[in-house]
């Protein structure tokens, strides 16, 4: 088995890693599925399987904070006005947000994550990162896919049977987060040097975390229209696209460093 310290790096003249990181993927990203809505369905069994929207106030002009997957199937999205959401989904059930309940779930998720590594970072109330590189070998040598399945089971057992999460595993935070987005809900995916190009072939530029309209236009201007093209581009080409060191950072990020 390849240990975390056994990473062989090849550098360009200016110190950039040129090849994809071949190291064992030891970064795990955990994202609770439709967090607030799922918590409400967990605490109110009669709402399971029904379209649910959590709102900031129970008034007509309120905005939707989060929606269940059943509501998403009707086109209801977070940030939408409730009256618009109700037109799309007449059966939509609106619930006022319940922050103490969500904070309790956050603490339980953090407790579970902390039991695997001393290096845990919560990115928000419903997602966090575990870095297994600093965990004991007896922990990471079990295999992160095995641990991911265990975390999913612990979430259902220790928090609630209706709770689900997406888990992504990669050699850096970018690919761990991307992996967690590939098969929602309740997915578990690993991105490595061996499958990265296959993963990229099924994505658009805007599917990449950090690429929105403006950055997409920058890339299009230099002839990059697909993620695989971006992956195959040199650090110099990406520097030209972003007109800054962000190009080199994107090269590193895409190649798992």
Phi and psi in degrees as GROMACS dihedral restraints (atoms count N, CA, C in turn):
[ dihedral_restraints ]
;  ai    aj    ak    al  type     phi  dphi    fc
    3     4     5     6     1   -77.8    20    10
    4     5     6     7     1   127.1    20    10
    6     7     8     9     1   -88.5    20    10
    7     8     9    10     1   157.7    20    10
    9    10    11    12     1   -54.2    20    10
   10    11    12    13     1   -35.2    20    10
   12    13    14    15     1   -79.8    20    10
   13    14    15    16     1    -9.1    20    10
   15    16    17    18     1   -92.1    20    10
   16    17    18    19     1    33.8    20    10
   18    19    20    21     1   -82.8    20    10
   19    20    21    22     1   119.9    20    10
   21    22    23    24     1   -93.6    20    10
   22    23    24    25     1   119.5    20    10
   24    25    26    27     1  -112.1    20    10
   25    26    27    28     1   139.5    20    10
   27    28    29    30     1  -112.1    20    10
   28    29    30    31     1   133.8    20    10
   30    31    32    33     1  -115.6    20    10
   31    32    33    34     1   149.7    20    10
   33    34    35    36     1   -83.7    20    10
   34    35    36    37     1   178.2    20    10
   36    37    38    39     1   -60.7    20    10
   37    38    39    40     1   -29.7    20    10
   39    40    41    42     1   -98.3    20    10
   40    41    42    43     1    15.7    20    10
   42    43    44    45     1    91.7    20    10
   43    44    45    46     1     8.7    20    10
   45    46    47    48     1   -84.4    20    10
   46    47    48    49     1   140.1    20    10
   48    49    50    51     1   -71.7    20    10
   49    50    51    52     1   125.3    20    10
   51    52    53    54     1   -93.0    20    10
   52    53    54    55     1   -34.5    20    10
   54    55    56    57     1   -96.9    20    10
   55    56    57    58     1   162.3    20    10
   57    58    59    60     1   -66.9    20    10
   58    59    60    61     1   140.2    20    10
   60    61    62    63     1   -59.0    20    10
   61    62    63    64     1   119.1    20    10
   63    64    65    66     1   -93.1    20    10
   64    65    66    67     1     3.0    20    10
   66    67    68    69     1   -68.0    20    10
   67    68    69    70     1   160.3    20    10
   69    70    71    72     1   -60.3    20    10
   70    71    72    73     1   128.2    20    10
   72    73    74    75     1   -69.8    20    10
   73    74    75    76     1   119.7    20    10
   75    76    77    78     1  -126.6    20    10
   76    77    78    79     1    15.8    20    10
   78    79    80    81     1  -112.0    20    10
   79    80    81    82     1   128.0    20    10
   81    82    83    84     1  -119.2    20    10
   82    83    84    85     1   129.9    20    10
   84    85    86    87     1  -110.1    20    10
   85    86    87    88     1   128.6    20    10
   87    88    89    90     1  -118.7    20    10
   88    89    90    91     1   129.0    20    10
   90    91    92    93     1  -133.5    20    10
   91    92    93    94     1   115.8    20    10
   93    94    95    96     1   -68.7    20    10
   94    95    96    97     1   132.6    20    10
   96    97    98    99     1   -72.7    20    10
   97    98    99   100     1   124.3    20    10
   99   100   101   102     1    40.6    20    10
  100   101   102   103     1    57.6    20    10
  102   103   104   105     1   -45.4    20    10
  103   104   105   106     1   -63.7    20    10
  105   106   107   108     1   -64.5    20    10
  106   107   108   109     1   -41.2    20    10
  108   109   110   111     1   -65.7    20    10
  109   110   111   112     1   -40.6    20    10
  111   112   113   114     1   -67.4    20    10
  112   113   114   115     1   -37.6    20    10
  114   115   116   117     1   -61.5    20    10
  115   116   117   118     1   -40.8    20    10
  117   118   119   120     1   -65.6    20    10
  118   119   120   121     1   -39.1    20    10
  120   121   122   123     1   -68.0    20    10
  121   122   123   124     1   -32.7    20    10
  123   124   125   126     1   -65.2    20    10
  124   125   126   127     1   -43.7    20    10
  126   127   128   129     1   -81.2    20    10
  127   128   129   130     1   -17.2    20    10
  129   130   131   132     1  -128.6    20    10
  130   131   132   133     1    86.1    20    10
  132   133   134   135     1   -53.4    20    10
  133   134   135   136     1   -28.2    20    10
  135   136   137   138     1   -67.7    20    10
  136   137   138   139     1   -15.2    20    10
  138   139   140   141     1   -90.9    20    10
  139   140   141   142     1    -6.4    20    10
  141   142   143   144     1   -68.1    20    10
  142   143   144   145     1   132.9    20    10
  144   145   146   147     1    83.9    20    10
  145   146   147   148     1    -0.1    20    10
  147   148   149   150     1  -109.6    20    10
  148   149   150   151     1   153.3    20    10
  150   151   152   153     1   -71.4    20    10
  151   152   153   154     1   123.6    20    10
  153   154   155   156     1  -128.0    20    10
  154   155   156   157     1   139.4    20    10
  156   157   158   159     1  -127.7    20    10
  157   158   159   160     1   130.4    20    10
  159   160   161   162     1   -95.2    20    10
  160   161   162   163     1   129.7    20    10
  162   163   164   165     1  -121.9    20    10
  163   164   165   166     1   165.1    20    10
  165   166   167   168     1   -83.3    20    10
  166   167   168   169     1   -21.7    20    10
  168   169   170   171     1  -154.2    20    10
  169   170   171   172     1   146.2    20    10
  171   172   173   174     1   -85.8    20    10
  172   173   174   175     1    67.1    20    10
  174   175   176   177     1  -132.9    20    10
  175   176   177   178     1   162.3    20    10
  177   178   179   180     1   -60.9    20    10
  178   179   180   181     1   -37.4    20    10
  180   181   182   183     1   -89.9    20    10
  181   182   183   184     1    11.9    20    10
  183   184   185   186     1   -69.8    20    10
  184   185   186   187     1   163.9    20    10
  186   187   188   189     1  -107.5    20    10
  187   188   189   190     1   150.8    20    10
  189   190   191   192     1   -81.3    20    10
  190   191   192   193     1   129.5    20    10
  192   193   194   195     1   -88.8    20    10
  193   194   195   196     1   -48.2    20    10
  195   196   197   198     1  -153.8    20    10
  196   197   198   199     1   156.5    20    10
  198   199   200   201     1  -133.2    20    10
  199   200   201   202     1   154.5    20    10
  201   202   203   204     1   -75.9    20    10
  202   203   204   205     1   165.7    20    10
  204   205   206   207     1   -65.0    20    10
  205   206   207   208     1   -29.1    20    10
  207   208   209   210     1   -64.4    20    10
  208   209   210   211     1   -37.2    20    10
  210   211   212   213     1   -73.5    20    10
  211   212   213   214     1   -36.5    20    10
  213   214   215   216     1   -59.6    20    10
  214   215   216   217     1   -31.6    20    10
  216   217   218   219     1   -63.9    20    10
  217   218   219   220     1   -20.8    20    10
  219   220   221   222     1   -92.6    20    10
  220   221   222   223     1    -1.5    20    10
  222   223   224   225     1    94.0    20    10
  223   224   225   226     1     5.9    20    10
  225   226   227   228     1   -73.9    20    10
  226   227   228   229     1   134.1    20    10
  228   229   230   231     1  -131.6    20    10
  229   230   231   232     1   155.3    20    10
  231   232   233   234     1   -62.4    20    10
  232   233   234   235     1   142.2    20    10
  234   235   236   237     1    92.6    20    10
  235   236   237   238     1   -14.3    20    10
  237   238   239   240     1   -74.9    20    10
  238   239   240   241     1   147.9    20    10
  240   241   242   243     1   -67.9    20    10
  241   242   243   244     1   142.3    20    10
  243   244   245   246     1   -60.5    20    10
  244   245   246   247     1   -38.8    20    10
  246   247   248   249     1   -64.0    20    10
  247   248   249   250     1   -35.2    20    10
  249   250   251   252     1   -68.3    20    10
  250   251   252   253     1   -41.8    20    10
  252   253   254   255     1   -62.0    20    10
  253   254   255   256     1   -37.6    20    10
  255   256   257   258     1   -68.1    20    10
  256   257   258   259     1   -32.1    20    10
  258   259   260   261     1   -67.6    20    10
  259   260   261   262     1   -38.5    20    10
  261   262   263   264     1   -70.8    20    10
  262   263   264   265     1   -34.6    20    10
  264   265   266   267     1  -137.9    20    10
  265   266   267   268     1    87.4    20    10
  267   268   269   270     1   -57.2    20    10
  268   269   270   271     1   -25.7    20    10
  270   271   272   273     1   -87.4    20    10
  271   272   273   274     1     6.2    20    10
  273   274   275   276     1   -60.6    20    10
  274   275   276   277     1   133.2    20    10
  276   277   278   279     1  -102.8    20    10
  277   278   279   280     1   120.3    20    10
  279   280   281   282     1   -98.2    20    10
  280   281   282   283     1   135.0    20    10
  282   283   284   285     1  -128.9    20    10
  283   284   285   286     1   138.0    20    10
  285   286   287   288     1   -68.6    20    10
  286   287   288   289     1   143.9    20    10
  288   289   290   291     1   -64.9    20    10
  289   290   291   292     1   150.4    20    10
  291   292   293   294     1  -131.2    20    10
  292   293   294   295     1    76.1    20    10
  294   295   296   297     1   -52.6    20    10
  295   296   297   298     1   -41.5    20    10
  297   298   299   300     1   -58.3    20    10
  298   299   300   301     1   -37.2    20    10
  300   301   302   303     1   -65.4    20    10
  301   302   303   304     1   -41.8    20    10
  303   304   305   306     1   -70.2    20    10
  304   305   306   307     1   -35.9    20    10
  306   307   308   309     1   -66.4    20    10
  307   308   309   310     1   -34.2    20    10
  309   310   311   312     1   -63.1    20    10
  310   311   312   313     1   -44.8    20    10
  312   313   314   315     1   -64.1    20    10
  313   314   315   316     1   -40.7    20    10
  315   316   317   318     1   -56.2    20    10
  316   317   318   319     1   -46.3    20    10
  318   319   320   321     1   -64.8    20    10
  319   320   321   322     1   -36.6    20    10
  321   322   323   324     1   -68.2    20    10
  322   323   324   325     1   -42.2    20    10
  324   325   326   327     1   -62.4    20    10
  325   326   327   328     1   -44.1    20    10
  327   328   329   330     1   -62.4    20    10
  328   329   330   331     1   -40.6    20    10
  330   331   332   333     1   -61.0    20    10
  331   332   333   334     1   -44.7    20    10
  333   334   335   336     1   -62.6    20    10
  334   335   336   337     1   -46.1    20    10
  336   337   338   339     1   -63.4    20    10
  337   338   339   340     1   -41.1    20    10
  339   340   341   342     1   -65.3    20    10
  340   341   342   343     1   -17.9    20    10
  342   343   344   345     1   -77.9    20    10
  343   344   345   346     1    -4.4    20    10
  345   346   347   348     1  -109.7    20    10
  346   347   348   349     1   -24.5    20    10
  348   349   350   351     1  -161.8    20    10
  349   350   351   352     1   149.5    20    10
  351   352   353   354     1   -76.6    20    10
  352   353   354   355     1    -9.0    20    10
  354   355   356   357     1  -106.6    20    10
  355   356   357   358     1    86.0    20    10
  357   358   359   360     1  -123.0    20    10
  358   359   360   361     1   131.5    20    10
  360   361   362   363     1  -127.8    20    10
  361   362   363   364     1   122.3    20    10
  363   364   365   366     1   -88.0    20    10
  364   365   366   367     1   123.9    20    10
  366   367   368   369     1   -86.1    20    10
  367   368   369   370     1   -24.2    20    10
  369   370   371   372     1  -164.7    20    10
  370   371   372   373     1  -172.7    20    10
  372   373   374   375     1   -68.8    20    10
  373   374   375   376     1   -18.4    20    10
  375   376   377   378     1  -123.8    20    10
  376   377   378   379     1    10.0    20    10
  378   379   380   381     1  -150.7    20    10
  379   380   381   382     1   148.8    20    10
  381   382   383   384     1  -156.8    20    10
  382   383   384   385     1   172.9    20    10
  384   385   386   387     1  -126.5    20    10
  385   386   387   388     1   136.9    20    10
  387   388   389   390     1  -114.3    20    10
  388   389   390   391     1   124.7    20    10
  390   391   392   393     1  -100.6    20    10
  391   392   393   394     1   110.2    20    10
  393   394   395   396     1   -86.0    20    10
  394   395   396   397     1    -3.4    20    10
  396   397   398   399     1   -62.8    20    10
  397   398   399   400     1   -27.6    20    10
  399   400   401   402     1  -105.1    20    10
  400   401   402   403     1     6.0    20    10
  402   403   404   405     1   -80.0    20    10
  403   404   405   406     1   158.1    20    10
  405   406   407   408     1   -58.2    20    10
  406   407   408   409     1   146.0    20    10
  408   409   410   411     1   -56.8    20    10
  409   410   411   412     1   -34.3    20    10
  411   412   413   414     1   -61.4    20    10
  412   413   414   415     1   -23.0    20    10
  414   415   416   417     1   -84.6    20    10
  415   416   417   418     1   -59.8    20    10
  417   418   419   420     1   -70.0    20    10
  418   419   420   421     1   -22.7    20    10
  420   421   422   423     1   -71.3    20    10
  421   422   423   424     1   -11.0    20    10
  423   424   425   426     1   -68.1    20    10
  424   425   426   427     1   -21.3    20    10
  426   427   428   429     1    98.4    20    10
  427   428   429   430     1   127.5    20    10
  429   430   431   432     1   -70.6    20    10
  430   431   432   433     1   -27.5    20    10
  432   433   434   435     1   -65.2    20    10
  433   434   435   436     1   -41.7    20    10
  435   436   437   438     1   -62.2    20    10
  436   437   438   439     1   -44.0    20    10
  438   439   440   441     1   -65.5    20    10
  439   440   441   442     1   -39.4    20    10
  441   442   443   444     1   -59.6    20    10
  442   443   444   445     1   -43.9    20    10
  444   445   446   447     1   -62.7    20    10
  445   446   447   448     1   -37.7    20    10
  447   448   449   450     1   -65.2    20    10
  448   449   450   451     1   -41.8    20    10
  450   451   452   453     1   -62.8    20    10
  451   452   453   454     1   -42.1    20    10
  453   454   455   456     1   -57.9    20    10
  454   455   456   457     1   -44.5    20    10
  456   457   458   459     1   -66.8    20    10
  457   458   459   460     1   -39.8    20    10
  459   460   461   462     1   -64.9    20    10
  460   461   462   463     1   -36.9    20    10
  462   463   464   465     1   -60.6    20    10
  463   464   465   466     1   -43.1    20    10
  465   466   467   468     1   -69.9    20    10
  466   467   468   469     1   -37.2    20    10
  468   469   470   471     1   -79.7    20    10
  469   470   471   472     1   -42.2    20    10
  471   472   473   474     1   -95.2    20    10
  472   473   474   475     1   -17.7    20    10
  474   475   476   477     1  -113.9    20    10
  475   476   477   478     1   -51.5    20    10
  477   478   479   480     1   175.3    20    10
  478   479   480   481     1   143.6    20    10
  480   481   482   483     1   -65.9    20    10
  481   482   483   484     1   -18.0    20    10
  483   484   485   486     1   -93.9    20    10
  484   485   486   487     1    -4.3    20    10
  486   487   488   489     1   -76.0    20    10
  487   488   489   490     1   137.2    20    10
  489   490   491   492     1  -134.6    20    10
  490   491   492   493     1   155.1    20    10
  492   493   494   495     1  -146.2    20    10
  493   494   495   496     1   154.1    20    10
  495   496   497   498     1   -96.0    20    10
  496   497   498   499     1   139.4    20    10
  498   499   500   501     1  -127.5    20    10
  499   500   501   502     1   130.1    20    10
  501   502   503   504     1  -122.9    20    10
  502   503   504   505     1   144.4    20    10
  504   505   506   507     1  -129.5    20    10
  505   506   507   508     1   132.8    20    10
  507   508   509   510     1  -157.4    20    10
  508   509   510   511     1  -178.7    20    10
  510   511   512   513     1   -87.0    20    10
  511   512   513   514     1   -11.6    20    10
  513   514   515   516     1  -142.6    20    10
  514   515   516   517     1   173.9    20    10
  516   517   518   519     1   -66.0    20    10
  517   518   519   520     1   -36.0    20    10
  519   520   521   522     1   -59.4    20    10
  520   521   522   523     1   -51.4    20    10
  522   523   524   525     1   -73.1    20    10
  523   524   525   526     1   -28.1    20    10
  525   526   527   528     1   -64.8    20    10
  526   527   528   529     1   -43.9    20    10
  528   529   530   531     1   -66.7    20    10
  529   530   531   532     1   -42.8    20    10
  531   532   533   534     1   -61.1    20    10
  532   533   534   535     1   -42.9    20    10
  534   535   536   537     1   -60.9    20    10
  535   536   537   538     1   -35.8    20    10
  537   538   539   540     1   -69.2    20    10
  538   539   540   541     1   -15.1    20    10
  540   541   542   543     1   -97.5    20    10
  541   542   543   544     1    -3.0    20    10
  543   544   545   546     1   -74.8    20    10
  544   545   546   547     1   -37.3    20    10
  546   547   548   549     1  -136.3    20    10
  547   548   549   550     1    73.4    20    10
  549   550   551   552     1   -87.1    20    10
  550   551   552   553     1   146.7    20    10
  552   553   554   555     1   -89.7    20    10
  553   554   555   556     1   164.3    20    10
  555   556   557   558     1    66.4    20    10
  556   557   558   559     1    30.6    20    10
  558   559   560   561     1   -84.5    20    10
  559   560   561   562     1   164.1    20    10
  561   562   563   564     1  -146.2    20    10
  562   563   564   565     1   110.6    20    10
  564   565   566   567     1  -133.5    20    10
  565   566   567   568     1   151.0    20    10
  567   568   569   570     1  -124.0    20    10
  568   569   570   571     1   132.1    20    10
  570   571   572   573     1  -112.6    20    10
  571   572   573   574     1   125.1    20    10
  573   574   575   576     1  -130.7    20    10
  574   575   576   577     1   178.4    20    10
  576   577   578   579     1   -60.5    20    10
  577   578   579   580     1   -26.8    20    10
  579   580   581   582     1   -77.9    20    10
  580   581   582   583     1   -28.5    20    10
  582   583   584   585     1  -119.6    20    10
  583   584   585   586     1     4.0    20    10
  585   586   587   588     1   -60.9    20    10
  586   587   588   589     1   -40.5    20    10
  588   589   590   591     1   -70.2    20    10
  589   590   591   592     1   -34.3    20    10
  591   592   593   594     1   -64.8    20    10
  592   593   594   595     1   -39.2    20    10
  594   595   596   597     1   -64.1    20    10
  595   596   597   598     1   -48.0    20    10
  597   598   599   600     1   -62.8    20    10
  598   599   600   601     1   -30.7    20    10
  600   601   602   603     1   -65.8    20    10
  601   602   603   604     1   -17.7    20    10
  603   604   605   606     1  -102.8    20    10
  604   605   606   607     1     9.2    20    10
  606   607   608   609     1  -116.2    20    10
  607   608   609   610     1   161.9    20    10
  609   610   611   612     1  -104.6    20    10
  610   611   612   613     1   167.1    20    10
  612   613   614   615     1   -56.9    20    10
  613   614   615   616     1   -39.7    20    10
  615   616   617   618     1   -74.8    20    10
  616   617   618   619     1   -10.4    20    10
  618   619   620   621     1   -73.0    20    10
  619   620   621   622     1   -20.1    20    10
  621   622   623   624     1   -75.9    20    10
  622   623   624   625     1   126.7    20    10
  624   625   626   627     1   -57.8    20    10
  625   626   627   628     1   120.0    20    10
  627   628   629   630     1   104.7    20    10
  628   629   630   631     1    -7.9    20    10
  630   631   632   633     1  -106.7    20    10
  631   632   633   634     1   105.8    20    10
  633   634   635   636     1  -110.8    20    10
  634   635   636   637     1  -165.7    20    10
  636   637   638   639     1   -56.8    20    10
  637   638   639   640     1   -45.8    20    10
  639   640   641   642     1   -64.1    20    10
  640   641   642   643     1   -46.5    20    10
  642   643   644   645     1   -68.5    20    10
  643   644   645   646     1   -33.0    20    10
  645   646   647   648     1   -61.8    20    10
  646   647   648   649     1   -42.1    20    10
  648   649   650   651     1   -63.6    20    10
  649   650   651   652     1   -39.6    20    10
  651   652   653   654     1   -59.1    20    10
  652   653   654   655     1   -44.2    20    10
  654   655   656   657     1   -69.2    20    10
  655   656   657   658     1   -42.5    20    10
  657   658   659   660     1   -59.0    20    10
  658   659   660   661     1   -35.0    20    10
  660   661   662   663     1   -64.5    20    10
  661   662   663   664     1   -21.7    20    10
  663   664   665   666     1  -109.4    20    10
  664   665   666   667     1    17.2    20    10
  666   667   668   669     1    87.1    20    10
  667   668   669   670     1    16.9    20    10
  669   670   671   672     1  -105.1    20    10
  670   671   672   673     1   115.1    20    10
  672   673   674   675     1  -120.4    20    10
  673   674   675   676     1   -15.0    20    10
  675   676   677   678     1  -131.4    20    10
  676   677   678   679     1   152.1    20    10
  678   679   680   681     1   -57.1    20    10
  679   680   681   682     1   -36.3    20    10
  681   682   683   684     1   -63.4    20    10
  682   683   684   685     1   -35.4    20    10
  684   685   686   687     1   -65.6    20    10
  685   686   687   688     1   -40.6    20    10
  687   688   689   690     1   -64.3    20    10
  688   689   690   691     1   -42.5    20    10
  690   691   692   693     1   -62.5    20    10
  691   692   693   694     1   -38.6    20    10
  693   694   695   696     1   -81.4    20    10
  694   695   696   697     1    -9.0    20    10
  696   697   698   699     1   -73.4    20    10
  697   698   699   700     1   151.0    20    10
  699   700   701   702     1   -76.5    20    10
  700   701   702   703     1   161.4    20    10
  702   703   704   705     1   -56.5    20    10
  703   704   705   706     1   -35.7    20    10
  705   706   707   708     1   -66.3    20    10
  706   707   708   709     1   -41.5    20    10
  708   709   710   711     1   -64.8    20    10
  709   710   711   712     1   -39.8    20    10
  711   712   713   714     1   -71.5    20    10
  712   713   714   715     1   -33.4    20    10
  714   715   716   717     1   -60.8    20    10
  715   716   717   718     1   -41.7    20    10
  717   718   719   720     1   -63.4    20    10
  718   719   720   721     1   -41.8    20    10
  720   721   722   723     1   -61.8    20    10
  721   722   723   724     1   -44.9    20    10
  723   724   725   726     1   -93.3    20    10
  724   725   726   727     1    -9.8    20    10
  726   727   728   729     1    55.3    20    10
  727   728   729   730     1    35.0    20    10
  729   730   731   732     1  -168.8    20    10
  730   731   732   733     1   177.9    20    10
  732   733   734   735     1   -65.5    20    10
  733   734   735   736     1   -13.1    20    10
  735   736   737   738     1   -58.0    20    10
  736   737   738   739     1   -27.4    20    10
  738   739   740   741     1   -62.7    20    10
  739   740   741   742     1   -46.9    20    10
  741   742   743   744     1   -64.2    20    10
  742   743   744   745     1   -37.4    20    10
  744   745   746   747     1   -63.9    20    10
  745   746   747   748     1   -38.7    20    10
  747   748   749   750     1   -66.1    20    10
  748   749   750   751     1   -37.9    20    10
  750   751   752   753     1   -59.7    20    10
  751   752   753   754     1   -48.4    20    10
  753   754   755   756     1   -61.3    20    10
  754   755   756   757     1   -45.7    20    10
  756   757   758   759     1   -59.2    20    10
  757   758   759   760     1   -49.7    20    10
  759   760   761   762     1   -64.7    20    10
  760   761   762   763     1   -27.5    20    10
  762   763   764   765     1   -95.3    20    10
  763   764   765   766     1    16.5    20    10
  765   766   767   768     1    82.9    20    10
  766   767   768   769     1    15.7    20    10
